[in-house]
Every structure is written in structure tokens, then in C-alpha cells.
Amino acid sequence: MKKKLLIILLLIISFQGLTQRFQKINKLESLLNSETDLKKLVSGFYELSILYESSNPEKAMENALRSLAISKGLQDNVGIVSAYNQIGLLELDFAHYQAALDAHYNALKNNEQTKDLKGISLSNLFIGQVYQEKGGFELAEDFYLASLEIAKEINCSLCLSKGNSRLGSLSHVQGKDNLSLQYYLIALEAVSLTNNIEELAEVNRSIGFLYKNAKRNGLALEHYLKSLEGFERVNNKEKQSILCFEIGSIYQVENELDLALLYMKTSLGLAEKTGLKAYIKKGYENLANVYEKNENHKLAYEYLKYYLAIKDTREISELEAQLDIENKNQEIQLLNKEKQYKAQELKNKTFVTNIILLVCFVVIILALFLFFALRQKNKINLQLQLANEDATRSRTDKEEFFAYTSHEIRTPLNAVVGMSRLLGETDLNPGQQKYLKTINSSAQNILFLVNDVLDLSKIESGTIELENVDFSIQEIVSDLINSLDFKLREKNVSLISRLDGSIPSVLVGDPHRINQIILNLVDNAIKFTEDGEVRITINVTHETEKSISILFEISDTGIGIRRSRVDTVFDSFKQETAHTTRQYGGTGLGLAITKNLIQIMGSRIHLKSTYGEGSKFSFELELKKSKNKTLSDGALNSGASPLRDIKVLVVDDNTLNQEIFFDLINNYKNNVDVDVASDGKMALLKVKQSNYDIILMDLQMPIMDGYEATRQIRKLKSGKASTPIIAMTAHVLDGVAEKCGQAGMDDYLSKPINLALLNQIIIKHIKKRQVSDSSDLEDQAKEDIIFDTTHVHLDKLLQIVNNDYSKLEKYIAIFFNNLPSDLESLKEAANSQKWEELGKIAHKIKGSVGYMGISSIKKELQILEKVNKDVGDLEEIADIVNRVEIGLELAIKELQKIKSELKEKA
Ligand code: ADP
């Protein structure tokens, strides 16, 4: 807003000069309107044309033409020539060169007609000027020179001056400033002779300009000042303004800043008065510069503002146009940009769509990949699961296989060995004795092989677990010597043992395995020695507070081993020579087992042997010391064995095993009562009938195996349910111990039985029981009832119900309730020969009858239980069923009696 006001103000100032001129024009026009004198009109219109010249060239032309027209009418040659000259100048301004020339030629023609030489001279100058402007410099020069010729002729100083000035101007335009100066100086000389102040001033101005260009500021100033003076005298303010500006700028260059300011300001003032816009602008610009130089920043700033305002007004339309163009350009640019943006957007959209499609594609691929990977994984998992199941199954199968095969092989083999021994005691001729001996030794060999294979498979599968129990090396050695005594008697070999006195009598370790190692080595030593001695040497090599290292050496004076065979004898199934089996028997597994066992115990076996002289096997074991000074706190040696007055039940289907155990325990401590059962069922019965302190239970048995028997015993409602049960197994394979535990067994022992270990286990479990039983006894304070019966024995049931009459009565009632229908079913099954059904019912009745202690029909029911298709004798079955019915009738009678007795008691 401020800026706009400033512009308006400046415009007002700049048009002040114009206003003065317009006033003059208006005045003249109004005068001419009322003028009737044509001559005055000619000069009036001419004057008006000159006045309009700078502001309105069209009007100027109009008035010039009017003046010409009137002049022509009046045949006023001066008027005609003046009008033509004016028209020529105006046409030149319009750059209408031909028109200008036409006008000037007409003037020339008129002058020639009037023989006005001065006029001719001037017309030549005007024509020359048109050519100069047109660029026809040679023609221009020709006309100028022609003009000068005439001027000289008529001795017209003014014409001379004008002619030289034109030549000076032409030379300047042609870049010949020196020549130009010379022409102007001639012109100056000529004009000085006249009174034409304006022309003089004009020439001085041109000279000053040339000096200024030549940087001869002193001379320039001199001529400019003269020129200024001249124009002042003729009151030509526009020229004054221009000159003041030129002078000011020279002073500015000369650093005469005060003078520069003075002339600049004067120039500006005059320019403002005359409306010389160019000089107003120039004035402001220069003043700003001068003040700037003068370090008057405030004023410099003011003038700069004016200058910029003028500049703006002058250039406003241009700027607007430019702005318009710029706006349009900008618009186009914007449109282009928009186009580009849209294209980019489209590109982006396409890109995004592509990316989305790509992502979708990748996701689909991934999903498919995952799907297939998962399917594959599930497939693999399933395969793994199946493989795992297979592995587990095969493990179980292996376990079962080893257990069953070993059992199946060993049972008949044991029988063969046992029977052949018994047969050996009968009268046989020497040949038969020999055959028998072969049978016996072969059977023994197979038995050993089975045991060894089982052992080795356990060791190699890594399922073997070493025990950590108290044991005595001394006892192991003495037992071992005792057990091998009979072998020695057949040979001329003595078995000597040397045990270090500092070996503690109780150590912690696996006695069975240590025994197995020593036995293997000593057994071999005896086997491979025909004459001489076998020596067991056991020495302490190192001792700490908690452990002791013991070196075991087993040496013999036997056949020895070839050096080449020393390493291979420890391999499975490797014997020294192919004849060894034939000559000495054996499986070739003993040393492999021995070596592996020693390795498991963290040591190594060493062998030194001289072929034909003997061998020495040695190994060192680090064993933990026990807190106990003697085995089981010395109970074994004190004679006050807890095995005294105990009753043991040995359950084994193998008669020989039964015998062995019987002898083993009986022989070991004679004060032990041993009972034997051949299967689980019989064991259960025996447990029900008698009281045992401990049960040694075989696992694989017909009718009822050891696991089931244990489960049944544990289900008993009397205190017998807690009788300690020790599993005896020849195949402590993986999982067997666990299975024993699950069935309710308290412990297990591996066959062949280590006596010391057996003793330990028996003592351990009996002691435990004694502690718990003492509390049980307190509960059994109830009065015992004695019934006078023959067919029924209720003592067991009473034990189960703990002498509770009401419970007893209840059970008898249940028995009465079920019996009639069961008996009916039994008879019907027998009649219709449904043996399976018959067996089941017999089994059911047997159970109930058992509780009631009706033992008279027990055998009959057992037979009926086992009846099958092949039985054949139907009459006998009918007879048995009949006997069962009679037995039951008798029992029922007694039970009814008991029932009424119980009621009375209640
Ligand atoms: P075997 O059942 O044959 O005794 P072992 O693995 O115990 O199997 O022994 C392998 C072989 O090492 C024997 O067959 C025998 O040739 C040799 N051997 C073992 N101990 C002795 C020994 N004390 N003296 C001589 N040779 C022996």
C-alpha cells in the first residue's frame, strides 16, 4: 500500500512538467479554435505540433499536416517548408524513412523553387539525417557535405555549424570519435559566430559528451557547463536536466560528491518539472549512489526507494506481462507437474499393485511351501513316530525275546543237566556213563553260552547298571574257592589265594559283577592248567580316606597264550586256537565280558602270558569304602543272624532251580525254613495258607508269572499283602527292574545268585518289615472267633475282615446270593458241553469257595477250570460237577449255621 502511494506521488511529480505543457497546449488550442487569421493558424498548428511532439506524436502529426494544408492554401512557402520539415522529423520518429524522405524532399523542392539556399542546405541536412538513421551513412555524408557546400557558399555560420554537427554525429555513430570531435569543434567555431544560443549549447553538449567518453572530464565539464548555461538562457529545462545529470555524474566520478549531489538534485528537479521520466529515474539512481558514496545511507536508501518505485512503474506493465507469462509458464509447469505427478501416481499405483501382487505371490508361495513343509514334517514326524514305535517295539521284542528264549532254553537245559546228574547216580555201564557225561557237559556249555550271550548283549547295549552295595572281597573269594573245589579235585592243580590284610572287610560296589570277573578268570586259569597252581592275589595299591585301589591278579602255570593271540583273546567268540573248544569247551565270550565289565568299572584288564608256561591276568579297581565296619553291621558273622527262624518261599517253575535255592538257603544258614512253589498261582495259595517272611519270585513261569503273582499278593486284604517279594531273574535286561517295581516287588536279584547279596537283601527287607509289622500287630487286638466246622474254613476270611462279624456275615450273604445261579450255570455248561463257559464259571465259583475255605471241592473246580475240547470223558465231568454240588450243599449247611451264630453274637 505504502509502495503504491509512493508510486502515485512520483507519477504526480513526473507529470507536473507535462501538466505545464498541457496547459500551454490547451491554451493554444483554445486560441486556435477562435483564430481566423490563417497565417497565425499555420504558425499556431506548427507550434502545437512541436508541443505534442514528445507526448502525442499522432497529434503532433495531425497539427503539422493542418499547418501544411493551410500553408499550401496560402502558398506560404516558409509555412510549407516548416510543416514538411516537422512532418519529416515526425515520420523519422515513427521510423517511416520513406515518408520522412518524401517530406524532406518536398521541403527541398520548395526551397529549391524559392531558391532558398539556406533552406536547401537545411533540407539536405534533414535528408542526410534520415539516411543516417536508416543506416545509409555514405548517402548521409553526401547530403551533409552538400549542405556544407551551400552553407559555405552562402556563408551561413548556423548552417555550417549544423552541417558539421551532423557530420560529427555521423562520425560518432561510425565509431570515429576523434573525427566526430573535430567536426563538432568546427561546428562550435561556426556557431560561435552566430547568436544562436540553443545551437551553441547543443554543440557544446555534443563536445562535452565526446570528451566525457574520452574520459577527459575537465574538458567535458567545461563544455557541459557552457551548454548548460546556454540552455538556461533559452530556458530549455529538459536539456538543462540532462546536462545537470551529465555534469553531476562527472563530479561523481571525480569524487566531488557535494557538486555531484547538487547537479544531480537539480537534474532531478528539472526532470520532474519537464516530466523527463528517464532522467527522473536516472537522477534517483545516481543520487542513491552518490549518497551511498557519501555514506549517507539513510538518503541513499530513500532515493533508492524512489528509483525502485519509478523503475517499477515503468516496468510494471512489462512485469505484469512477464508475470502473466510466468504465471502461464507456472501454470503449464504445474499442469506438467500434475501430469508428471499423475503419471508418477499411476506408476506408483502400478508399482504398489505390482508389489502387492508380488507380496501375494510370495505369501502364496510361502504358504504353499509351509503347507508342503508341514505336510512333509508331519510325514517325517509320523515316520519318526513309527520308527520310534518300531524301535521301542523291537526293544521290547528283544527284551521279550531274550527273556523268553533264555528261559525256554535254560529250563529244559537245566532239566537235562539235573536229570543227567540224577541218572548218573543210577547203575550205568561205563559206556552209558561216558555218553551221559558228554550230554551233561554239552548241556552245561549251552547253558553257559546262553548266560554269556545275555550278559554280553546287556553290556554292549549299555543297559547294564552297576550296583553300589556293601560287600566283602574276602567272602567273594572264599565262596568262589569253595564253589570251584570240585573242579580242582579232578586235576592236579592247587588254588591259592593271597589277600592283602589291609583290604577292608566291607567295601561298596557290585559284588555280583566283581565275582563274575574273578570267577571267569579263575575258571579259565583252572581250565587251561593241567598241572601246577592257580593263584589269586589281591593287594591294595592306593588308599584314600574314602576309597581304596585294589589290584587283582589271577595267574596260572597252564598252557599260556601265544604272543600273537594275546590281544585277540578278549574279542567275542575268540579262542586261542580252533581246537580249544574241542579240548577245553567254552564259548569264547568270557574274556570279552570280563574286559567290558572292567571297563565299565573304569579300569582295564592286562594280560601277560608265556606260551607253555602260564598266564597272568590283572586289573585294578577303585572301590569306595563303606561306613559299615562289617557286612550288615556284623549280623552275618555274629551268629545272631536274623535269618534264624524265618520262613522263605521260593517260587520257581524249574525244579532244579527250586532245589538249588532250597539247598542254597538251607545250606547257607540251616535255621531257615524254605518252602517251594512251582508257579505264581501256587505261590499265591501258599502265601494265603502260611506266613512267609520273604518271597523269592521267579519272573517267567507257567500258569501265573511272577509279576501277576506279586500283584495278586499285594491285593490280599491281610498283612500278607506286604510280604517282601524279591524278583529273581537271569536276564536283568532293560526295563525288567522297572517292571518288577511296577508289579509291587521290593527288590531283585540276578541269577546266578550271589549268596552274600542274597543274604544282604533278605536281611534288609525282613528288618524293614519287622518295623512296620510291630505297628500292625497293635491293630490285631480283636478277639479270634473259632467256628466248629468241617467243610468250611473261615480263618482266612476272618483274617481279611480282621475279625469283623458284620463283614463276615455280609460276605456269607453275598456267597449265598450268587451261588445258586452259579451252580445252575455250571451244570448247564457241562450238559451243553460249553467247556470254555464251564471253565470260567468254575473259576468264578473257585474264587468264592476259596474265600469260604471250602477246600473239599477245590481240586474238582480246578479240573473243571481246565476242561477243554479234548477232554472226551463226559461222564467223569458230570461226576465232578456232581461232587462240586454235594460239597457245596454240605458247606452251605455249615455256613447257614455260622450265619445264625453270628446273628446271635451280634
Ligand atoms: P572261553 O569260554 O573259551 O574260555 P574266554 O573268552 O574266557 O573264552 O577265553 C578266550 C580264550 O582265551 C580261550 O579259549 C583260551 O584260548 C584263552 N585263554 C583264556 N584264559 C586263558 C588262560 N588262563 N590260559 C591260557 N589260555 C587262556
Boltz pocket constraint, residues with backbone or C-beta under 6 A from the ligand:
constraints:
  - pocket:
      binder: B
      contacts: [[A, 520], [A, 521], [A, 524], [A, 525], [A, 526], [A, 528], [A, 556], [A, 558], [A, 559], [A, 560], [A, 561], [A, 569], [A, 570], [A, 571], [A, 574], [A, 575], [A, 576], [A, 577], [A, 580], [A, 585], [A, 586], [A, 587], [A, 588], [A, 589], [A, 590], [A, 591], [A, 592], [A, 614], [A, 615]]
      max_distance: 6.0
